[in-house]
Amino acid sequence: MRGRYIALLEATPEGLKMIGTPGWRMGEVMGVLVEEGGRQVFRAKSETVEATPERLEELRRFRGELDLLLLRGIAKGLGLPENVERDPGRELE
C-alpha cells in the first residue's frame, strides 16, 4: 500500500506475486477500477470514487514501481542479477 493505492500479494516459491491489479483503498476494502456509464471509477460494494486522470497516472506509476520491486525480488530469489529495468511503455491492464 502507498497512499490510497493498494495491491494484494501472495507468497510463492519464486517470491511475492501480485494477485489481480492494484486498486484504490476505500476504508477496509479495495476499490477495483471499472467502467460505468462510459467513465472509469473505483468501485467497492456500493461506494464509488472517480478515477480522475491524476489518480489513473498515480495508479500506473504505483503498478510500475511494484512490478519492478517484485521482479527484483524474484530475480534475487533465483540467484539472477537484480538490475531489472522497468518497461516505460507498460500500460494498465
N, C-alpha and C positions, 0 to 999 in steps of 0.2 A: 504494500500500500504506500502511496505517496500522495499527499494532499487528499483530494477527493477520489483519486483513481485507485482501483483495486483489481487484483488478479488472484485467481485460485491456482495453487501449485500442488503437485503431488510428488512424493519421493519415488524414484525409480532406481533400478540398479545402476543406471548410467548417470544419475544425478536428478536434480529437480526438473520437472516438466510442467508447462502451463496447461491448465485444463480450460478449454474454450478460449474466449477472448476477454481481455480486461474490460472493466466497466466503471460505472460511477457509484461511489458509496452513497447509499441512501439509508441512513440510520444503521440498522443492524444487517441490512441486506445489500446485495449488489444489483444496481440497475443495469440492464443489458441494453445495448444500442439496437434500436429497431426503427423501422419506418412506419409512420402513422399519418395518414392523410397527406401524403406527399412530402413530409418533413421528417427529419431524423430526431429521435428523442431517446432518452434513457428511461426505461420503464422497469419498475419493481412493483408487482401487485397492482394496486390502483393509483400509485404515485407516478408522476411523470415529471422529468426535468428536461428542458430544451437542450438539444445538442447544438450549441452555437458553434460557429466556425472556430472560435478560440478554444472551446472545450474539445472539439474534434482534433485540433492541432496538438493540444497538450496530451490527449489520449494517444495520438500517433507517436509522439516523442516518448511517452511512458512505455508504450509497447516496444518500440525500437530499443530503448535502453534495457528493458527487462529481457528481451530476446538476446541481446548481446551478453548480459550477465549470465544467463542460462547457458549459452553456447560456451562461454569461457569455463563455466563450472563443469560442463560435460567434457570439454577438452582436457581439463585438469584431471578429472576422474579417469579418463582413458590414457593419461600419460602423453597427450599431444601438446604441441605448443599452444599457449593461451592467447596469442596475438591475433584473435579473431576480429575482423573488421565488420562494422555494421553496413548493411546494404542501404545506401541513402535513398534508393528508389522504392523501398518496401512500402506498400500501401496497407491500410486496414483491410482485413478480410471480412 
